[in-house]
Amino acid sequence: MGLRINDIVPDFKAETDQGPISFHEWIGDSWAILFSHPKDFTPVCTTEFSAVAKLADEWKKRGTKVIGVSVDGAEDHRKWKGDIEKVAGTEADFPIIADEGLEVSKAFDMLPAEAYLPDGRTPADSATVRAVYIIGPDKQLKLSMTYPMNVGRNYGEILRALDGLQTAAKAGVATPVDWQVGQDVVIPTSLNDDEAKEKFGEFETVLPYLRMAKLPS
């Protein structure tokens, strides 16, 4: 059974290029994003890791820790960081989990239980290790995305989704299609009109079940 939204994510101990971690302890009271990759020193993954590095200030603003996982060893990760930082033009100060034994990839259902890494393997042997998991401070999975090897992830969308998740959690609202910070939000259907007016003030009724309002200040 794969991980589902609101499941508690697996806890595990693992080696990273920055030393050992215990995952839930590492998350602490923060939001966290785990992004996985099938192999070090691969072109698309290198561009993605560089994007994560360049967004360091954005993650910090959102109280969010980021961590990579790749099915190579910690020493390879440390060497690969040089390439990542060259492409990014900045330091890549987030850890990368060394998942040589595939324990993390299997725990998150990115690979089947019987999967193994053959000698002379290529990224195709672990192609499904191309996922993003956004995790709340409660250690629950809030959002997941899986990509093929030949399509780079859009970290602008990951930031947008993180903003939506954090806004929904803090304000008890939902966010509509293409929502950006500062735009109107969706009033939950669990509130009647009187309750909605008390919480949000004026709001727009687009349909009986679709009401839009500005976030309370």
Secondary structure in CASP SS format (residue, H / E / C, confidence):
PFRMAT SS
TARGET T0000
AUTHOR 0000-0000-0000
METHOD secondary structure of the structure
MODEL  1
M C 1.00
G C 1.00
L C 1.00
R C 1.00
I C 1.00
N C 1.00
D C 1.00
I E 1.00
V C 1.00
P C 1.00
D C 1.00
F C 1.00
K E 1.00
A E 1.00
E E 1.00
T E 1.00
D C 1.00
Q C 1.00
G E 1.00
P E 1.00
I E 1.00
S E 1.00
F H 1.00
H H 1.00
E H 1.00
W H 1.00
I H 1.00
G C 1.00
D C 1.00
S C 1.00
W E 1.00
A E 1.00
I E 1.00
L E 1.00
F E 1.00
S E 1.00
H E 1.00
P C 1.00
K C 1.00
D C 1.00
F C 1.00
T C 1.00
P H 1.00
V H 1.00
C H 1.00
T H 1.00
T H 1.00
E H 1.00
F H 1.00
S H 1.00
A H 1.00
V H 1.00
A H 1.00
K H 1.00
L C 1.00
A H 1.00
D H 1.00
E H 1.00
W H 1.00
K H 1.00
K H 1.00
R C 1.00
G C 1.00
T E 1.00
K E 1.00
V E 1.00
I E 1.00
G E 1.00
V E 1.00
S E 1.00
V C 1.00
D C 1.00
G C 1.00
A H 1.00
E H 1.00
D H 1.00
H H 1.00
R H 1.00
K H 1.00
W H 1.00
K H 1.00
G H 1.00
D H 1.00
I H 1.00
E H 1.00
K H 1.00
V H 1.00
A H 1.00
G C 1.00
T C 1.00
E C 1.00
A C 1.00
D C 1.00
F C 1.00
P C 1.00
I E 1.00
I E 1.00
A E 1.00
D C 1.00
E C 1.00
G C 1.00
L C 1.00
E H 1.00
V H 1.00
S H 1.00
K H 1.00
A H 1.00
F C 1.00
D C 1.00
M C 1.00
L C 1.00
P C 1.00
A C 1.00
E C 1.00
A C 1.00
Y C 1.00
L C 1.00
P C 1.00
D C 1.00
G C 1.00
R C 1.00
T C 1.00
P H 1.00
A H 1.00
D H 1.00
S H 1.00
A C 1.00
T C 1.00
V C 1.00
R C 1.00
A E 1.00
V E 1.00
Y E 1.00
I E 1.00
I E 1.00
G C 1.00
P C 1.00
D C 1.00
K C 1.00
Q E 1.00
L E 1.00
K E 1.00
L E 1.00
S E 1.00
M E 1.00
T E 1.00
Y C 1.00
P C 1.00
M C 1.00
N C 1.00
V C 1.00
G C 1.00
R C 1.00
N C 1.00
Y H 1.00
G H 1.00
E H 1.00
I H 1.00
L H 1.00
R H 1.00
A H 1.00
L H 1.00
D H 1.00
G H 1.00
L H 1.00
Q H 1.00
T H 1.00
A H 1.00
A H 1.00
K H 1.00
A H 1.00
G C 1.00
V C 1.00
A E 1.00
T C 1.00
P C 1.00
V C 1.00
D C 1.00
W C 1.00
Q C 1.00
V C 1.00
G C 1.00
Q C 1.00
D C 1.00
V E 1.00
V E 1.00
I C 1.00
P C 1.00
T C 1.00
S C 1.00
L C 1.00
N C 1.00
D H 1.00
D H 1.00
E H 1.00
A H 1.00
K H 1.00
E H 1.00
K H 1.00
F H 1.00
G C 1.00
E C 1.00
F C 1.00
E E 1.00
T E 1.00
V E 1.00
L E 1.00
P C 1.00
Y C 1.00
L E 1.00
R E 1.00
M E 1.00
A E 1.00
K C 1.00
L C 1.00
P C 1.00
S C 1.00
END
